[in-house]
């Protein structure tokens, strides 16, 4: 499950904003958020939130215990 309330978002976009389905699905999450008047509702990204995101989405794969440098 993605964590998004897709039926609720679709209802807001299509019924609330009058978007057609193809218009709704063409929007980015940032565009939809702005159109719903919720721009910046979460506040600025602080250090703690950045660290949470870095843990959730690391730049490198998790260590599997395999050697990747040819054994040296």
C-alpha positions, 0 to 999 in steps of 0.5 A: 500500500502506498500510504496515499488516500487515492480515492480521497485525492481523486474526489478532491481533484475531480469533484472539488476542483472539477478536474477530468481524470486525465488532468488529475493524473497528469498533475505532480503531487506538488501541483495538486497540493498547491491547487488544494491550497495546502502549499507548505502545510507541512512546514519547511524541511528541517534537519530531523525530517531530512535525516528521516528521509535519508534513512528511508531512501539511502543513496547506496544499497544496504550492506549485504556483506558481499565484497565489491572491491574484488576482495581487497 
